[in-house]
Amino acid sequence: MELKTARLTLLIDPNKKAAFERLCAQLDLTASQVVRRMIRDFLAQHGVSYVPSGEDEDTADAAPLPRAPKRKPATTPAPAPKNRRSSRT
């Protein structure tokens, strides 16, 4: 069984947290369940495999997670150069 002993602490907007917790309650899920699912999905999406703690690495059936297709990095146009006037007199 996977150990759930590591803690992840993050700061978010209080109103966003309240809305998240209300939605979790409506779906009969805990916030922890949803966050753990999001982390598992994020790891799988990026092709990251891991052996759950509590399982022996040598005997675990840790098949690699399917690799997600590579995405092109987001490109943003370079900022236009600023006109700097020389203050020489």
mmCIF file of the C-alpha atoms, coordinates in Angstrom:
data_MODEL
# 
_entry.id   MODEL 
# 
loop_
_atom_site.group_PDB 
_atom_site.id 
_atom_site.type_symbol 
_atom_site.label_atom_id 
_atom_site.label_alt_id 
_atom_site.label_comp_id 
_atom_site.label_asym_id 
_atom_site.label_entity_id 
_atom_site.label_seq_id 
_atom_site.pdbx_PDB_ins_code 
_atom_site.Cartn_x 
_atom_site.Cartn_y 
_atom_site.Cartn_z 
_atom_site.occupancy 
_atom_site.B_iso_or_equiv 
_atom_site.pdbx_formal_charge 
_atom_site.auth_seq_id 
_atom_site.auth_comp_id 
_atom_site.auth_asym_id 
_atom_site.auth_atom_id 
_atom_site.pdbx_PDB_model_num 
ATOM 1  C CA . MET A 1 1  ? 0.000   0.000  0.000   1.00 0.00 ? 1  MET A CA 1 
ATOM 2  C CA . GLU A 1 2  ? 1.217   3.477  -0.858  1.00 0.00 ? 2  GLU A CA 1 
ATOM 3  C CA . LEU A 1 3  ? 2.426   5.524  2.123   1.00 0.00 ? 3  LEU A CA 1 
ATOM 4  C CA . LYS A 1 4  ? 0.862   8.945  2.556   1.00 0.00 ? 4  LYS A CA 1 
ATOM 5  C CA . THR A 1 5  ? 3.267   10.535 4.994   1.00 0.00 ? 5  THR A CA 1 
ATOM 6  C CA . ALA A 1 6  ? 4.849   13.391 2.988   1.00 0.00 ? 6  ALA A CA 1 
ATOM 7  C CA . ARG A 1 7  ? 3.272   16.811 3.318   1.00 0.00 ? 7  ARG A CA 1 
ATOM 8  C CA . LEU A 1 8  ? 2.877   19.404 0.565   1.00 0.00 ? 8  LEU A CA 1 
ATOM 9  C CA . THR A 1 9  ? 2.208   22.934 1.782   1.00 0.00 ? 9  THR A CA 1 
ATOM 10 C CA . LEU A 1 10 ? 1.176   25.700 -0.583  1.00 0.00 ? 10 LEU A CA 1 
ATOM 11 C CA . LEU A 1 11 ? -0.358  29.127 -0.348  1.00 0.00 ? 11 LEU A CA 1 
ATOM 12 C CA . ILE A 1 12 ? -3.421  29.980 -2.423  1.00 0.00 ? 12 ILE A CA 1 
ATOM 13 C CA . ASP A 1 13 ? -6.094  32.628 -2.420  1.00 0.00 ? 13 ASP A CA 1 
ATOM 14 C CA . PRO A 1 14 ? -8.564  31.980 0.432   1.00 0.00 ? 14 PRO A CA 1 
ATOM 15 C CA . ASN A 1 15 ? -11.597 32.378 -1.856  1.00 0.00 ? 15 ASN A CA 1 
ATOM 16 C CA . LYS A 1 16 ? -10.124 29.916 -4.356  1.00 0.00 ? 16 LYS A CA 1 
ATOM 17 C CA . LYS A 1 17 ? -9.498  27.436 -1.521  1.00 0.00 ? 17 LYS A CA 1 
ATOM 18 C CA . ALA A 1 18 ? -13.068 27.787 -0.270  1.00 0.00 ? 18 ALA A CA 1 
ATOM 19 C CA . ALA A 1 19 ? -14.487 27.268 -3.769  1.00 0.00 ? 19 ALA A CA 1 
ATOM 20 C CA . PHE A 1 20 ? -12.237 24.217 -4.257  1.00 0.00 ? 20 PHE A CA 1 
ATOM 21 C CA . GLU A 1 21 ? -13.318 22.703 -0.946  1.00 0.00 ? 21 GLU A CA 1 
ATOM 22 C CA . ARG A 1 22 ? -17.022 23.315 -1.731  1.00 0.00 ? 22 ARG A CA 1 
ATOM 23 C CA . LEU A 1 23 ? -16.649 21.605 -5.106  1.00 0.00 ? 23 LEU A CA 1 
ATOM 24 C CA . CYS A 1 24 ? -14.801 18.666 -3.537  1.00 0.00 ? 24 CYS A CA 1 
ATOM 25 C CA . ALA A 1 25 ? -17.592 18.278 -0.977  1.00 0.00 ? 25 ALA A CA 1 
ATOM 26 C CA . GLN A 1 26 ? -20.235 18.376 -3.732  1.00 0.00 ? 26 GLN A CA 1 
ATOM 27 C CA . LEU A 1 27 ? -18.353 15.589 -5.515  1.00 0.00 ? 27 LEU A CA 1 
ATOM 28 C CA . ASP A 1 28 ? -18.018 13.618 -2.245  1.00 0.00 ? 28 ASP A CA 1 
ATOM 29 C CA . LEU A 1 29 ? -14.215 13.820 -2.450  1.00 0.00 ? 29 LEU A CA 1 
ATOM 30 C CA . THR A 1 30 ? -11.638 15.215 -0.094  1.00 0.00 ? 30 THR A CA 1 
ATOM 31 C CA . ALA A 1 31 ? -9.290  17.965 -1.224  1.00 0.00 ? 31 ALA A CA 1 
ATOM 32 C CA . SER A 1 32 ? -6.403  15.543 -0.637  1.00 0.00 ? 32 SER A CA 1 
ATOM 33 C CA . GLN A 1 33 ? -7.940  12.940 -2.953  1.00 0.00 ? 33 GLN A CA 1 
ATOM 34 C CA . VAL A 1 34 ? -8.324  15.498 -5.730  1.00 0.00 ? 34 VAL A CA 1 
ATOM 35 C CA . VAL A 1 35 ? -4.798  16.880 -5.330  1.00 0.00 ? 35 VAL A CA 1 
ATOM 36 C CA . ARG A 1 36 ? -3.287  13.367 -5.290  1.00 0.00 ? 36 ARG A CA 1 
ATOM 37 C CA . ARG A 1 37 ? -5.223  12.545 -8.484  1.00 0.00 ? 37 ARG A CA 1 
ATOM 38 C CA . MET A 1 38 ? -3.997  15.765 -10.134 1.00 0.00 ? 38 MET A CA 1 
ATOM 39 C CA . ILE A 1 39 ? -0.390  14.934 -9.222  1.00 0.00 ? 39 ILE A CA 1 
ATOM 40 C CA . ARG A 1 40 ? -0.717  11.361 -10.589 1.00 0.00 ? 40 ARG A CA 1 
ATOM 41 C CA . ASP A 1 41 ? -2.248  12.687 -13.823 1.00 0.00 ? 41 ASP A CA 1 
ATOM 42 C CA . PHE A 1 42 ? 0.444   15.374 -14.157 1.00 0.00 ? 42 PHE A CA 1 
ATOM 43 C CA . LEU A 1 43 ? 3.232   12.806 -13.709 1.00 0.00 ? 43 LEU A CA 1 
ATOM 44 C CA . ALA A 1 44 ? 1.625   10.495 -16.271 1.00 0.00 ? 44 ALA A CA 1 
ATOM 45 C CA . GLN A 1 45 ? 1.109   13.349 -18.716 1.00 0.00 ? 45 GLN A CA 1 
ATOM 46 C CA . HIS A 1 46 ? 4.840   14.074 -18.606 1.00 0.00 ? 46 HIS A CA 1 
ATOM 47 C CA . GLY A 1 47 ? 5.940   10.441 -18.713 1.00 0.00 ? 47 GLY A CA 1 
ATOM 48 C CA . VAL A 1 48 ? 7.367   10.381 -15.191 1.00 0.00 ? 48 VAL A CA 1 
ATOM 49 C CA . SER A 1 49 ? 7.333   7.003  -13.474 1.00 0.00 ? 49 SER A CA 1 
ATOM 50 C CA . TYR A 1 50 ? 7.867   6.307  -9.797  1.00 0.00 ? 50 TYR A CA 1 
ATOM 51 C CA . VAL A 1 51 ? 7.648   3.450  -7.355  1.00 0.00 ? 51 VAL A CA 1 
ATOM 52 C CA . PRO A 1 52 ? 5.100   4.251  -4.645  1.00 0.00 ? 52 PRO A CA 1 
ATOM 53 C CA . SER A 1 53 ? 6.677   4.387  -1.197  1.00 0.00 ? 53 SER A CA 1 
ATOM 54 C CA . GLY A 1 54 ? 5.900   1.324  0.834   1.00 0.00 ? 54 GLY A CA 1 
ATOM 55 C CA . GLU A 1 55 ? 6.738   -0.933 -2.113  1.00 0.00 ? 55 GLU A CA 1 
ATOM 56 C CA . ASP A 1 56 ? 10.146  -2.484 -2.694  1.00 0.00 ? 56 ASP A CA 1 
ATOM 57 C CA . GLU A 1 57 ? 11.746  -1.105 -5.865  1.00 0.00 ? 57 GLU A CA 1 
ATOM 58 C CA . ASP A 1 58 ? 13.118  -4.540 -6.784  1.00 0.00 ? 58 ASP A CA 1 
ATOM 59 C CA . THR A 1 59 ? 9.781   -6.327 -6.543  1.00 0.00 ? 59 THR A CA 1 
ATOM 60 C CA . ALA A 1 60 ? 7.335   -3.576 -7.490  1.00 0.00 ? 60 ALA A CA 1 
ATOM 61 C CA . ASP A 1 61 ? 5.453   -3.896 -10.726 1.00 0.00 ? 61 ASP A CA 1 
ATOM 62 C CA . ALA A 1 62 ? 6.220   -0.289 -11.564 1.00 0.00 ? 62 ALA A CA 1 
ATOM 63 C CA . ALA A 1 63 ? 5.647   -0.242 -15.254 1.00 0.00 ? 63 ALA A CA 1 
ATOM 64 C CA . PRO A 1 64 ? 6.651   3.090  -16.695 1.00 0.00 ? 64 PRO A CA 1 
ATOM 65 C CA . LEU A 1 65 ? 3.763   5.435  -17.178 1.00 0.00 ? 65 LEU A CA 1 
ATOM 66 C CA . PRO A 1 66 ? 2.847   6.157  -20.805 1.00 0.00 ? 66 PRO A CA 1 
ATOM 67 C CA . ARG A 1 67 ? 4.779   9.074  -22.220 1.00 0.00 ? 67 ARG A CA 1 
ATOM 68 C CA . ALA A 1 68 ? 2.773   12.102 -23.146 1.00 0.00 ? 68 ALA A CA 1 
ATOM 69 C CA . PRO A 1 69 ? 3.498   13.643 -26.543 1.00 0.00 ? 69 PRO A CA 1 
ATOM 70 C CA . LYS A 1 70 ? 6.138   16.347 -26.411 1.00 0.00 ? 70 LYS A CA 1 
ATOM 71 C CA . ARG A 1 71 ? 4.681   19.799 -26.513 1.00 0.00 ? 71 ARG A CA 1 
ATOM 72 C CA . LYS A 1 72 ? 6.397   22.735 -28.095 1.00 0.00 ? 72 LYS A CA 1 
ATOM 73 C CA . PRO A 1 73 ? 7.414   25.262 -25.489 1.00 0.00 ? 73 PRO A CA 1 
ATOM 74 C CA . ALA A 1 74 ? 5.211   28.300 -25.355 1.00 0.00 ? 74 ALA A CA 1 
ATOM 75 C CA . THR A 1 75 ? 6.805   31.130 -27.224 1.00 0.00 ? 75 THR A CA 1 
ATOM 76 C CA . THR A 1 76 ? 6.190   34.714 -26.481 1.00 0.00 ? 76 THR A CA 1 
ATOM 77 C CA . PRO A 1 77 ? 7.403   37.499 -28.677 1.00 0.00 ? 77 PRO A CA 1 
ATOM 78 C CA . ALA A 1 78 ? 10.457  39.292 -27.392 1.00 0.00 ? 78 ALA A CA 1 
ATOM 79 C CA . PRO A 1 79 ? 9.696   42.689 -25.943 1.00 0.00 ? 79 PRO A CA 1 
ATOM 80 C CA . ALA A 1 80 ? 10.390  45.587 -28.242 1.00 0.00 ? 80 ALA A CA 1 
ATOM 81 C CA . PRO A 1 81 ? 13.596  47.428 -27.415 1.00 0.00 ? 81 PRO A CA 1 
ATOM 82 C CA . LYS A 1 82 ? 13.047  50.543 -25.400 1.00 0.00 ? 82 LYS A CA 1 
ATOM 83 C CA . ASN A 1 83 ? 14.145  53.807 -26.878 1.00 0.00 ? 83 ASN A CA 1 
ATOM 84 C CA . ARG A 1 84 ? 16.718  55.211 -24.541 1.00 0.00 ? 84 ARG A CA 1 
ATOM 85 C CA . ARG A 1 85 ? 17.777  58.709 -25.110 1.00 0.00 ? 85 ARG A CA 1 
ATOM 86 C CA . SER A 1 86 ? 21.259  59.609 -24.222 1.00 0.00 ? 86 SER A CA 1 
ATOM 87 C CA . SER A 1 87 ? 21.498  62.256 -21.564 1.00 0.00 ? 87 SER A CA 1 
ATOM 88 C CA . ARG A 1 88 ? 24.857  63.504 -22.813 1.00 0.00 ? 88 ARG A CA 1 
ATOM 89 C CA . THR A 1 89 ? 25.142  67.236 -23.260 1.00 0.00 ? 89 THR A CA 1 
# 
